[in-house]
Amino acid sequence: MTHAPTREDLFAEGTILLFSVSLGMGTVLVPLVATAAGYSLGSVGFLIGVAAVTQIIARAGMGALMDRFSTRTFILWAVTLLVVSFAILALSDALWVFVLSQLLQGAGRAYFFTGTQTHVVRGARPAVSALMIMNVTNGIGLLIGPLLGGFVGDVSLRLGLVAATLIGALGIPACLLLTRYEPFVKPRPAPGEAAVPVWRRPGVMTAGWMGATAGAWRGTLNSYLSILVVEAGHAVPVAGAMMTVANLAALGGSAVAGTVRRLGVRASAALGTVLAAGGIAVMVFFLPHLVWAGVFLAISGIGAGILQTLGPALGAEAVSAQERGRSIALAGTFRAVSLLVVPMGIGALVFVLPSAAVATAIVAVATAVPPLVVRGRRRPRDE
């Protein structure tokens, strides 16, 4: 069944697009601001990873908070936090400002992606379809943002942050026009039945591991891709273009996620994991040769797109309608942990390994092991 675009679709996708363009600009600019301010390559991973601290805290508490606040409220908080994070970094690159900016951005990203994923699956569309449209819109924003950030940042990194701030701010009025869905009502178990925690439901943990792998991919891009490209001798706009290649591929992965889903949950998760992690691990060694680097970066993006679309959809399908917020928030927490561990892991290895490329490849391979080894309980549809 097809669903005609509605007023709600217009404002939801508009908010997502503006937020993603702003965030995409930041993924190129923020690491370069850090290196321009004199922070070492190893320190950059830790500084970028700080954002995941508030992501973990915010996502872990969102399940309960969704019983009190509407999803529109979370999206509004998210846009505001992202705008403030770029605004203060445009004013100063002092260490405490950098850390505060990353903490605000982390909370904003957590509220935005969990909030928007939960918001769109409450509409009339099936979960996979709603999340595919959301991820396509998000992907378009992440295509535009890095390119725009690269070109503006080539003129002035500070000017790029100002532009990211203004574009993000345009999302606030669009967000205010979204439908205000009522907060969730936590379901009570039937008399005589014990309540089963959301994380123990079949399919929810698989969704979590899919989110973790997608988070590892995104954490690598956000922290070290632009630095590795510039270190390989390329200009800042090339770093922006490479980020756009990755996001374009992720957009393609999201678009084919519904088809890949027919392979079954386990096969879909394994395929996405191998493509996302393997592509990154190979890509870093081809950065002096941009064509081959772009090919393997695209392969990784396709895998990440599959994971970041199917993971939340699987989590939403595995529980009742009133528990979807908690399930999606749990999968998002897995993603947030990866966004913390991966940049910091690369940053730590940089101090003992010959290059950031080698460190990135090792971490990419390591993040693929748990999702491929850990087996959740079998879902009936996979029989």
C-alpha positions in Angstrom: 0.0 0.0 0.0 1.4 3.4 -0.9 0.9 6.5 1.2 0.7 10.0 -0.3 3.0 12.6 1.2 1.3 14.6 3.9 1.8 17.9 5.7 3.5 15.9 8.5 5.9 14.4 6.0 6.9 17.8 4.7 7.8 19.2 8.1 9.3 16.0 9.4 11.6 15.6 6.3 12.4 19.3 6.3 13.5 19.2 9.9 15.6 16.1 9.3 17.2 17.6 6.1 18.2 20.9 7.8 19.6 19.1 10.9 21.6 16.6 8.7 23.1 19.3 6.5 24.3 21.2 9.6 25.6 18.0 11.2 27.3 16.9 7.9 29.1 20.2 7.8 30.3 19.6 11.3 31.7 16.1 10.5 34.2 17.7 8.2 34.9 20.9 10.1 35.2 19.9 13.7 38.1 17.5 13.4 39.9 20.1 11.2 39.2 22.8 13.8 40.8 20.6 16.4 44.0 20.0 14.4 44.2 23.6 13.4 44.0 24.6 17.1 47.1 22.4 17.7 45.6 19.2 19.2 47.5 16.0 18.3 46.0 13.3 16.1 45.6 11.0 19.1 43.8 13.7 21.1 41.3 14.3 18.3 39.8 10.9 18.7 39.3 11.5 22.4 37.8 14.9 21.8 35.4 13.7 19.2 34.6 10.6 21.3 33.5 12.9 24.2 30.3 13.5 22.3 29.4 9.8 22.8 29.4 10.2 26.6 26.3 12.3 26.5 24.9 10.2 23.7 25.0 7.2 25.9 23.5 9.0 28.9 20.8 10.6 26.8 19.8 7.4 24.9 19.8 5.3 28.1 17.3 7.6 29.7 15.1 8.3 26.7 13.0 5.1 27.1 11.6 6.4 30.4 11.4 10.0 29.3 9.3 9.1 26.3 6.6 8.1 28.8 6.5 11.8 29.8 7.4 13.9 26.8 6.4 13.8 23.1 8.8 12.8 20.4 8.5 16.3 19.0 9.9 17.7 22.2 13.0 15.5 21.8 13.5 16.7 18.2 13.3 20.3 19.3 15.8 19.8 22.1 18.1 18.1 19.6 18.1 20.8 17.0 18.7 23.5 19.7 21.6 21.6 21.2 23.3 21.1 17.8 23.0 24.8 17.0 24.4 25.8 20.3 27.3 23.3 20.0 28.5 24.8 16.7 27.9 28.4 17.8 30.2 28.2 20.8 32.9 26.4 18.9 32.8 29.2 16.3 33.5 31.6 19.1 36.4 29.8 20.7 38.5 26.6 20.3 39.6 26.5 23.9 39.8 23.0 25.3 36.8 23.5 27.7 34.7 25.0 24.9 35.6 22.1 22.6 34.6 19.6 25.2 31.4 21.4 26.0 30.5 21.7 22.3 31.0 17.9 21.8 28.9 17.1 24.9 26.1 19.3 23.6 26.4 17.8 20.1 26.3 14.2 21.5 23.1 14.8 23.4 21.6 16.5 20.4 22.4 13.6 18.1 21.0 11.1 20.6 17.7 13.0 21.0 17.4 13.6 17.3 18.0 10.2 15.8 16.1 8.3 18.4 13.4 10.9 18.5 12.9 11.1 14.8 13.1 7.3 14.3 10.4 6.9 17.0 8.4 9.8 15.6 8.2 8.5 12.0 7.3 4.9 12.9 4.2 6.2 14.8 2.7 7.4 11.5 0.7 5.4 9.0 3.6 3.9 7.1 5.2 0.5 7.9 8.3 0.8 10.1 10.8 -0.2 7.3 9.2 2.2 4.8 9.0 5.1 7.3 12.7 4.6 8.4 13.8 4.2 4.8 12.3 7.6 3.8 13.8 9.2 6.9 17.3 7.7 6.2 17.1 8.8 2.6 16.3 12.4 3.7 19.0 12.2 6.3 21.4 10.9 3.7 20.7 13.7 1.3 21.5 16.2 4.1 24.7 14.3 4.8 25.6 14.6 1.1 25.1 18.3 0.9 26.6 19.1 4.3 30.1 17.8 4.0 30.5 19.2 0.5 29.3 22.6 1.7 31.4 22.4 4.8 34.5 21.5 2.8 34.2 24.4 0.4 33.3 27.0 3.0 35.9 25.5 5.4 38.5 25.9 2.7 37.9 29.7 3.0 37.6 29.7 6.8 36.9 27.0 9.3 35.2 29.4 11.6 33.0 30.7 8.8 32.0 27.1 8.1 30.9 26.6 11.7 28.8 29.8 11.5 27.1 28.6 8.4 26.4 25.2 10.1 24.9 27.1 13.0 22.5 29.1 10.8 21.4 26.2 8.7 20.7 24.1 11.8 18.7 27.0 13.3 16.3 26.9 10.4 15.1 23.5 11.6 13.6 24.9 14.8 10.5 26.5 13.2 10.0 23.4 11.0 10.1 21.2 14.1 7.5 23.3 15.9 5.0 22.4 13.1 5.4 18.7 13.6 2.4 16.6 14.9 2.6 16.3 18.7 2.1 12.6 19.3 1.1 11.8 22.9 3.8 10.3 25.1 4.0 6.5 25.3 2.1 4.6 28.0 4.1 1.8 29.5 2.1 -1.4 29.0 1.3 -3.5 32.1 1.7 -7.3 32.0 -1.4 -9.5 32.1 -2.4 -10.8 35.6 -0.1 -13.7 36.5 2.5 -12.9 33.9 6.0 -11.5 34.6 7.1 -8.5 32.7 9.8 -9.2 30.2 12.4 -6.4 29.8 12.6 -4.9 26.3 16.2 -6.0 25.9 15.3 -9.6 26.3 12.8 -9.7 23.5 13.7 -11.7 20.4 15.1 -9.4 17.8 15.9 -6.4 20.0 19.5 -7.4 20.8 20.1 -8.1 17.1 18.9 -4.6 16.4 21.3 -3.3 19.0 24.3 -5.0 17.4 23.3 -3.7 14.0 23.2 -0.2 15.6 26.6 -0.7 17.2 28.2 -1.6 13.8 26.6 1.4 12.1 27.8 3.6 15.0 31.3 2.3 14.6 31.2 3.3 10.9 29.9 6.7 11.7 32.3 7.2 14.6 35.3 6.5 12.3 34.0 8.9 9.6 33.3 11.7 12.1 36.6 11.5 13.9 39.3 10.5 11.4 38.2 10.4 7.8 38.7 14.1 7.0 42.1 14.0 8.9 43.3 10.9 7.0 42.3 12.4 3.7 44.2 15.7 4.4 47.2 13.7 5.8 47.3 11.7 2.6 48.0 15.0 0.8 44.6 16.1 -0.4 42.8 19.4 0.0 40.0 20.1 2.5 37.3 20.1 -0.2 38.4 16.6 -1.1 37.8 15.5 2.5 34.3 16.9 2.2 33.8 15.1 -1.1 34.9 11.8 0.4 32.5 12.2 3.3 29.8 12.8 0.7 30.8 9.6 -1.2 30.3 7.7 2.1 27.0 9.3 2.8 25.8 8.8 -0.7 26.6 5.1 -0.4 24.8 4.9 2.9 21.8 6.5 1.2 21.9 3.7 -1.4 22.2 1.1 1.4 19.1 2.6 3.1 17.2 2.5 -0.2 17.9 -1.2 -0.8 17.4 -2.2 2.9 13.8 -3.4 2.3 15.1 -5.8 -0.4 18.0 -7.0 1.7 15.5 -7.7 4.6 14.1 -10.5 2.5 17.3 -12.5 3.1 16.4 -12.8 6.8 17.5 -10.9 9.9 20.8 -12.8 10.4 21.9 -12.7 6.8 21.0 -9.0 6.5 22.9 -8.2 9.7 26.0 -10.2 8.6 26.0 -8.7 5.1 25.8 -5.1 6.4 28.5 -5.8 9.1 31.0 -7.3 6.6 30.5 -4.5 4.1 30.6 -1.6 6.6 33.7 -2.8 8.6 35.6 -4.5 5.8 35.2 -1.5 3.5 36.6 0.9 6.0 39.5 -1.4 6.9 40.6 -1.6 3.3 39.8 2.0 2.3 42.3 3.6 4.7 45.2 2.0 2.9 44.1 3.3 -0.5 43.7 7.0 0.4 46.7 8.1 -1.7 44.7 6.7 -4.7 41.3 8.4 -4.4 39.4 6.3 -6.9 40.1 3.0 -5.1 39.6 4.7 -1.7 36.3 6.0 -2.9 35.2 2.5 -4.1 35.9 0.8 -0.7 34.4 3.8 1.2 31.2 3.4 -0.9 31.2 -0.3 -0.1 31.3 0.5 3.6 28.6 3.0 3.3 26.2 0.6 1.6 26.7 -1.8 4.5 26.2 1.0 7.1 23.0 2.2 5.3 21.5 -1.3 5.5 22.3 -1.6 9.2 21.1 1.9 10.2 17.7 1.3 8.4 17.0 -2.3 9.4 18.3 -2.1 13.0 15.7 0.4 14.3 13.0 -1.2 12.1 13.7 -4.6 13.6 13.7 -3.2 17.1 10.3 -1.5 16.4 8.8 -4.6 15.0 9.9 -6.8 17.9 7.8 -5.0 20.5 4.3 -3.6 21.0 3.4 -0.1 19.7 3.8 1.4 23.2 7.3 0.0 23.6 8.7 1.1 20.4 10.4 4.2 22.0 12.2 2.0 24.5 13.3 -0.5 21.9 14.7 2.1 19.5 16.4 4.0 22.4 18.1 0.7 23.4 19.4 0.1 19.9 20.5 3.7 19.9 22.5 3.2 23.1 24.5 0.4 21.4 25.2 2.9 18.6 26.3 5.6 21.1 28.7 3.2 22.8 30.4 2.6 19.5 30.6 6.3 18.8 32.5 6.6 22.1 34.7 3.5 21.9 35.7 3.7 18.2 37.3 7.2 18.1 38.9 6.7 21.4 40.2 3.3 20.4 41.7 4.7 17.2 43.1 7.6 19.2 44.8 5.3 21.7 46.3 3.1 19.0 47.7 6.1 17.2 50.2 6.5 20.1 51.6 2.9 19.6 51.1 2.1 15.9 52.9 3.6 12.9 49.9 5.4 11.4 46.3 6.4 12.0 45.4 4.3 8.9 46.6 1.1 10.6 44.9 2.0 13.8 41.6 2.7 12.0 41.8 -0.6 10.1 42.4 -2.6 13.3 39.5 -1.0 15.1 37.2 -1.5 12.1 37.9 -5.2 12.0 37.5 -5.5 15.8 34.1 -3.9 15.8 32.8 -6.5 13.3 33.6 -9.5 15.5 30.9 -9.2 18.2 28.0 -8.8 15.8 29.1 -11.7 13.7 29.9 -14.0 16.7 27.1 -13.2 19.2 23.8 -15.0 18.3 20.5 -13.8 19.6 17.4 -16.0 19.9 16.0 -17.1 16.6 13.0 -15.2 15.4 10.2 -17.1 13.8 10.4 -15.4 10.5 14.0 -16.6 10.1 13.1 -20.2 10.3 
